[in-house]
Amino acid sequence: MKFWVVSDEGLVGREMCDFLQREAVSFVGSNRHEVDILDEKGILAFFDKHKPTHIVNCAAVAIVDNCEAKDRERAFAVNAIGPQNLARLARIKGARLIHIGTDYVFDGREKRPYEEGDPVNPINEYGFSKLEGEKLLFKEYPEAVEVRTSSLYGLGKKGLIWYILQALQSEEIVQGITDQTSSPTNTKDLVEALFAVRDQSGIFHFANKGETSRFGLIEELFRLAKASEIELRCKKVVPIRQEESKRSAPRPVYSVLSSKKIAPYLRKEIRTWQEALADHFEAIAVIC
Ligand SMILES: NC(=O)c1ccc[n+]([C@@H]2O[C@H](COP(=O)([O-])OP(=O)(O)OC[C@H]3O[C@@H](n4cnc5c(N)ncnc54)[C@H](OP(=O)(O)O)[C@@H]3O)[C@@H](O)[C@H]2O)c1
C-alpha cells in the first residue's frame, strides 16, 4: 500500500500526511506547484514515477466566499474538473481514489442529519462546483470513494478555529451566526475516516457527533479560552443572523451530516464536536 496525498500543504493534506507517518504507511505528497490537478500530463507523470496504490485528493478551492465571484472559474476547474482528471487516472491505472466532499451540496432545509442518499441542491457557487466534482468523479470512476464532511479545523493551517480565536483575542464584541448549524469536525478524526474507507466505493458522510451553530461554536471556544491562560479582549459573544454578516456566499441554515453509514468502518466511536474541539484547543493553546 502506498498513498499519494494530492496537495499536502492544505488543512486536510497536512493532517493526512501526519496520520500516514504515524501509521507507518508509505506515502508521497505533492503540492500545487509540483502537481497541478488540472494538468493531465503532470498527474500521469507523477503517478508513473511513484506508483501509488491509493490517491487521496486534498486539493480544492475551499474559500467559500471567494468562490462566489473572484475565484468562481478556478473553483469550478479545481473542484470539478480536477477530481475528474484524478478519477480517469485512477481508473486507467487501477488505483483507489479517495475524494473529499462537502455538506454544502445540501440546501439546508432538512430538519434531521443529512444522509448520503438525500437530495442535493447547493445554494452557493462553492457547493455547485463541489457537486459537479462528485458527479464527474463517479461518472468517470464509479469505484471511487468520497467522504463528505463539514466545518473543518485542524493544526495544518490557519482555519475556522484560528480565526475565531484571533477575534476573541483582539475584539471586545465577537459576533456569532445563529442560523447556520453544522457539525464542526476535527481533521484529525476526518483523516482516520478517510483511511478507514480507502478500499470502499461510493459516498460516505463523516463529521464529529452532535451539532451547533457558529454562535454555539464561538461560545464554546470562548468558554475554553477563558478557562485557560490565554489573554482575551472579548467581553461578549453576540448573536447575529446570516444576512447581518459581511459574507458574500449564503450557507445552508442546517447541514448536519449523519455518520451512521461510515461508523462500522471506523476503529473507534466518533467523538462529539465538543470533545474533538477541546482536544484541538489543548494542542493550540500552547501556540497562542
Ligand atoms: N475546510 C472546510 O471547512 C471543509 C469542509 C468540508 C469539505 N472540505 C473539503 O475538504 C477538502 C480539503 O480542503 P481544505 O480545507 O484542506 O482546503 P485547503 O486548506 O484550502 O487546501 C486545499 C489545497 O489545494 C491546493 N490546490 C488549489 N488548486 C490546486 C490545483 N489546481 N492543483 C493542486 N492543488 C491545488 C491549495 O493550494 P494553494 O493554497 O497553493 O492554492 C491547497 O493547498 C476539499 O475537498 C474541501 O472541499 C473542506
The ligand as an SDF file (V2000), in Angstrom:
LIG
                    3D

 48 52  0  0  0  0  0  0  0  0999 V2000
  -12.3510   23.4690    5.1460 N   0  0  0  0  0  0  0  0  0  0  0  0
  -13.5900   23.0420    5.3740 C   0  0  0  0  0  0  0  0  0  0  0  0
  -14.2840   23.5100    6.2950 O   0  0  0  0  0  0  0  0  0  0  0  0
  -14.1640   21.9470    4.5100 C   0  0  0  0  0  0  0  0  0  0  0  0
  -15.4580   21.4880    4.8010 C   0  0  0  0  0  0  0  0  0  0  0  0
  -15.9840   20.4570    4.0250 C   0  0  0  0  0  0  0  0  0  0  0  0
  -15.2410   19.8960    2.9990 C   0  0  0  0  0  0  0  0  0  0  0  0
  -13.9920   20.3790    2.7340 N   0  0  0  0  0  0  0  0  0  0  0  0
  -13.2320   19.7600    1.6260 C   0  0  0  0  0  0  0  0  0  0  0  0
  -12.0380   19.2300    2.1560 O   0  0  0  0  0  0  0  0  0  0  0  0
  -11.0390   19.1900    1.1320 C   0  0  0  0  0  0  0  0  0  0  0  0
   -9.7430   19.7900    1.6420 C   0  0  0  0  0  0  0  0  0  0  0  0
  -10.0000   21.1610    1.9600 O   0  0  0  0  0  0  0  0  0  0  0  0
   -9.0390   22.0180    2.8870 P   0  0  0  0  0  0  0  0  0  0  0  0
   -9.8800   22.7000    3.8920 O   0  0  0  0  0  0  0  0  0  0  0  0
   -7.8810   21.1890    3.3270 O   0  0  0  0  0  0  0  0  0  0  0  0
   -8.5650   23.1090    1.8250 O   0  0  0  0  0  0  0  0  0  0  0  0
   -7.2230   23.9530    1.7890 P   0  0  0  0  0  0  0  0  0  0  0  0
   -6.6010   24.0400    3.1410 O   0  0  0  0  0  0  0  0  0  0  0  0
   -7.5470   25.2190    1.0830 O   0  0  0  0  0  0  0  0  0  0  0  0
   -6.2850   23.0630    0.8710 O   0  0  0  0  0  0  0  0  0  0  0  0
   -6.5260   22.9040   -0.4850 C   0  0  0  0  0  0  0  0  0  0  0  0
   -5.2090   22.7580   -1.1830 C   0  0  0  0  0  0  0  0  0  0  0  0
   -5.4380   22.5730   -2.5940 O   0  0  0  0  0  0  0  0  0  0  0  0
   -4.4320   23.2640   -3.2930 C   0  0  0  0  0  0  0  0  0  0  0  0
   -4.8030   23.5000   -4.6870 N   0  0  0  0  0  0  0  0  0  0  0  0
   -5.5660   24.5050   -5.2070 C   0  0  0  0  0  0  0  0  0  0  0  0
   -5.6400   24.4030   -6.5480 N   0  0  0  0  0  0  0  0  0  0  0  0
   -4.9160   23.3030   -6.8960 C   0  0  0  0  0  0  0  0  0  0  0  0
   -4.5940   22.6740   -8.1330 C   0  0  0  0  0  0  0  0  0  0  0  0
   -5.0460   23.1550   -9.2940 N   0  0  0  0  0  0  0  0  0  0  0  0
   -3.8140   21.5640   -8.1190 N   0  0  0  0  0  0  0  0  0  0  0  0
   -3.3380   21.0680   -6.9610 C   0  0  0  0  0  0  0  0  0  0  0  0
   -3.5980   21.6200   -5.7570 N   0  0  0  0  0  0  0  0  0  0  0  0
   -4.3870   22.7190   -5.7100 C   0  0  0  0  0  0  0  0  0  0  0  0
   -4.2410   24.5300   -2.4890 C   0  0  0  0  0  0  0  0  0  0  0  0
   -3.0070   25.1170   -2.7960 O   0  0  0  0  0  0  0  0  0  0  0  0
   -2.8190   26.7220   -2.6540 P   0  0  0  0  0  0  0  0  0  0  0  0
   -3.1420   27.0480   -1.2290 O   0  0  0  0  0  0  0  0  0  0  0  0
   -1.4020   26.9160   -3.0310 O   0  0  0  0  0  0  0  0  0  0  0  0
   -3.8060   27.3300   -3.6060 O   0  0  0  0  0  0  0  0  0  0  0  0
   -4.3050   23.9890   -1.0730 C   0  0  0  0  0  0  0  0  0  0  0  0
   -3.0370   23.5650   -0.6140 O   0  0  0  0  0  0  0  0  0  0  0  0
  -11.6410   19.9250   -0.0570 C   0  0  0  0  0  0  0  0  0  0  0  0
  -12.1490   18.9920   -0.9690 O   0  0  0  0  0  0  0  0  0  0  0  0
  -12.7730   20.7320    0.5550 C   0  0  0  0  0  0  0  0  0  0  0  0
  -13.7790   20.9970   -0.3840 O   0  0  0  0  0  0  0  0  0  0  0  0
  -13.4300   21.3900    3.4590 C   0  0  0  0  0  0  0  0  0  0  0  0
  1  2  1  0
  2  3  2  0
  2  4  1  0
  4  5  1  0
  4 48  2  0
  5  6  2  0
  6  7  1  0
  7  8  2  0
  8  9  1  0
  8 48  1  0
  9 10  1  0
  9 46  1  0
 10 11  1  0
 11 12  1  0
 11 44  1  0
 12 13  1  0
 13 14  1  0
 14 15  2  0
 14 16  1  0
 14 17  1  0
 17 18  1  0
 18 19  2  0
 18 20  1  0
 18 21  1  0
 21 22  1  0
 22 23  1  0
 23 24  1  0
 23 42  1  0
 24 25  1  0
 25 26  1  0
 25 36  1  0
 26 27  1  0
 26 35  1  0
 27 28  2  0
 28 29  1  0
 29 30  1  0
 29 35  2  0
 30 31  1  0
 30 32  2  0
 32 33  1  0
 33 34  2  0
 34 35  1  0
 36 37  1  0
 36 42  1  0
 37 38  1  0
 38 39  2  0
 38 40  1  0
 38 41  1  0
 42 43  1  0
 44 45  1  0
 44 46  1  0
 46 47  1  0
M  CHG  2   8   1  16  -1
M  END
$$$$
